[in-house]
Structure formats: structure tokens, C-alpha cells
């Protein structure tokens, strides 16, 4: 195997792992639909609202991080494919 193939395999594997992680993190995030708790009868306390916000903020940060890695891996794979012989 040459260096180009090895780099493509490693970066492609990282890209697949990152894309699966993005999907999982997005699915874990809570929806932002207004009034959904009132429809289902759920009574939110002050502490549960703040907990949900902190978890959503945590998941939003991870989403941004995984998205940045995803973009870098796509660019790197395209550069390797284009410029390595």
C-alpha cells in the first residue's frame, strides 16, 4: 500500500466515525417546539428547565466540534485525492 491509500483509509475512517457521532448528538438534542410540555401535561420545574438547557448547550458544543472535524476531514481527503500522485 502506498501513502495515499493509507491516508485515505485513516481519514475516511475518522470521517465515518465523525458523521455517526454528529447523527447521535443531533438526535440526543431536545426539540425547540414551543408549548410541547403543556400539551403533554408535563410540569417543568425551574431546576429541570436549567438542566435541559445545560445539556442542550453541552450537546450543541459537541455538535459544532464534530462538524468542524467533519469539514476538515472532507477537505483533507479532497486535497489528498487531488494533489497526491
C-alpha positions, -999 to 999 in steps of 0.1 A, spaced: 0 0 0 12 35 -8 10 65 15 -21 80 -4 -41 48 2 -32 46 39 -41 83 44 -74 79 26 -83 49 48 -74 66 80 -91 99 72 -121 80 57 -125 60 89 -123 92 110 -149 108 87 -173 79 91 -169 79 129 -174 117 130 -205 115 108 -221 88 131 -212 109 161 -229 140 146 -261 120 139 -261 107 175 -255 141 191 -282 157 170 -307 130 178 -300 135 216 -308 172 214 -342 183 226 -366 198 201 -373 236 203 -411 234 199 -430 259 219 -457 246 242 -449 209 239 -448 204 276 -482 220 281 -497 197 255 -483 165 271 -491 176 306 -455 177 317 -449 202 345 -414 216 344 -397 229 375 -371 256 375 -343 231 380 -354 207 352 -355 237 328 -320 247 336 -308 211 334 -322 207 300 -306 240 289 -272 229 302 -275 195 285 -286 212 252 -257 236 255 -233 207 260 -247 188 230 -246 219 209 -209 224 216 -202 188 207 -222 192 175 -201 222 165 -169 203 173 -179 172 153 -190 194 124 -156 212 124 -137 178 124 -161 165 96 -154 196 74 -116 193 80 -116 156 71 -136 162 39 -112 190 28 -82 168 37 -95 139 17 -101 161 -13 -66 176 -11 -50 142 -8 -70 129 -37 -63 159 -59 -26 166 -52 -10 133 -42 2 112 -70 
